[in-house]
Amino acid sequence: MAQIRGTAGYHLGSQPSFGGPGRPDATNDPSPLDAIREQTSKIEDWLDTLSHPVKPYIPAIGRFLIVVTFLEDALRIITQWSDQLTYLHDYRHSTSLICF
């Protein structure tokens, strides 16, 4: 699978980059940023191969977590109903018409 890195395929190679050959003080020594980019590229490739078997299931996992979040919130509301009524009455000064 081809990946786009660097200039993201916008053909910006003609523009001088920071620390590139366009600068008058540029040397042939490799930049520390180039070494970091090389290492992060290796890590990114490793993570991509590691996560490849899980990728088809990510949408289902996300939907499941959203549903579980709503269920947990509903359970919390039910179990803490009296605390919520106390809060509404004491701090928000609501009437008892809302608090059934």
N, C-alpha and C positions, 0 to 999 in steps of 0.2 A: 504494500500500500504506500503510495507516494505521499509525502508530507511536505507542506510548504513552510519553510522557515526563512528567517532573515528578512528580506524585503517583501515577503509574502507574494512574490510573483508580479510585482508592479513594475519591474524592470527599472529600478532606481539605481542600478549599478553605475551609471554615468555620473551620478552626483557623489561628491566626496563625502565620506562618512567621518564620524568623529574618530580621530586617531588613525585614519586611513592614509593612503598614499597622497591624498590631496594636501596634507599638512606639510609645511616645509621642514619641521623638526621630526618627521616620521623616520623610524629606523626599521631594520629588518627583524628586530627582536619580536617574538610573539607577545601580544598584549595579554595581560592577566585576564581581561574580559573574554578574550578568545578561548583561553583555557577553561574559564567558567562555563562559557557557552558549550564547549565540547563536552564537559562533564554533565551539564544539565540535559544536553541532547541525549546522552547515553542513558541517564536516569529516566527521561521521558519515554524513550524507546522501551526500556525495561518495564516501566509501569504499564505501557500500552500492551505489551505481550502478556503481562500478568493479569490485566483486567479484561482481556479479550473474551474469555469464557463467560464472564458475568454480564457483558454489555447487552445481550438480548433481553435480560431480565430486569434491567434498571427501570424501565417505565412501570412495570408491574410492582416492583418494590416501592417506587415512589408513590403510586396510588394507594398501596396498602398502608404506608406510613401516614398518608393524609387521612385516610379513614380511621385508623387507630387513634390519631390525634383528636379527631372529633369525638370518638367514643370515650376517650379518656376525659375530655373536657365535659361531656355530658355526665359521666359518672361523678366527676368532681362537683359539678353543680348540684346533683341530687344529694350527695353525701354532705355537702356543706350548706344546705339550704337555710338552716336556722342562722348560721353565721352571716350569710348574705342578707337575710332579713334584718338582723341586728345592725349591720352596717348601714343599710338603707334607712332604717329608722333613726339611729343615733347620729350618724355623720351627714347623711344627705337630707335628713328631715323630711322624708317622704311620708305621705299619708298611708293609712292602713288599707286603703282601697287597692293599692298596687300589690301589697303583701298578702296574698291569699294563702 
